[in-house]
Amino acid sequence: MKKLKCAVIGTGYLGKFHAEKYAALPDCELTAVVDINETAARNVAEKHGARALTKYQSLLGQVDAVSIVVPTTLHHRVAKDFLEAGAHVLVEKPITVTVDEADDLIAIAERNKVILQVGHLERFNPAVLGLGQAEEKPLFIESHRLSPFNPRANDVSVVLDLMIHDIDIILALVDSEVERIDASGTSVLTSDIDIANARLVFKSGCVANVTASRISMKMERKMRMFRPSSYISVDFQNRVLTKHKTGPKEMFPGIPEILTEESVFENGDALLEEIKHFVNCIRSGSNPLVPGEAGRRALATALEISKALSK
């Protein structure tokens, strides 16, 4: 099988890992990496035997697939150019700055019949994949995503940096339109929102209470979900999935027993799985787990939360 010619645009903290994964895949050829910092591009390129470029335009029409790992403000422009040139695109989250920009990328990808996948990495956490297809829709969801301060990702608020991971997962689980949003938050260390809480009320009746902080003293990434006959806990950080559900017997007269099942997953490589999935979708022509539409939906909700925070 002919190898896919791949490139990575942006060789910062995350971009260098994208390059590493493509270089490791037997059916991919990492042809080039691009960064406005020539030294950064060269360091990554030399490690994987690829070309180092400071401008991506020369790659248009020359590669089959790209990862776009540049600042969010550049997502639309760079992704648009590659989609128009017929390349498949994996763009880091959030998909774009505005919903209109996201709609534009989705339309271009559809018109040119190419894959547009959004890098919501938490979807490839083995504990999340272990949820599978649920027969029951959730009634109440609570999530906490807390991290110590890191100066790396402060070009956006904590909503678009951290909370959007849980927003994306919750929207996929509930599969219903958001009816109302209440939110509160504050800036502490940066000029943008550093800690926020949002309450999402869905038309289905489900309620989600979502908290994100990038100024915590510890790291915690957990989600709890209540369904009519089950309670599920997901520990993203430790990759633990715990399911409590009612059983056929009675614990007390008229009260069903509660059965507990805990799964602890090995420390996998979510980014590698995400990129392998991207490549497999290109090969098979199948839809990605996180298509442009999912990225757009998460962005739209995150922006609505941000708007509620500014009131």
KANOR-V488021 format. One record per helix or strand. SS is the DSSP state (h for helix, s for strand). FROM is the first residue (numbers start at 1). LEN is the number of residues. Records with the same first field share a line. If there is no record, write none. Layout:
SS->FROM-LEN + FROM-LEN
This chain:
s->4-6 + 28-7 + 51-3 + 65-4 + 88-5 + 116-4 + 140-7 + 178-9 + 195-8 + 207-7 + 220-8 + 230-6 + 240-13 + 255-10 + 291-1
h->15-10 + 38-11 + 57-3 + 72-13 + 99-14 + 121-4 + 126-4 + 151-3 + 158-17 + 270-15 + 292-18
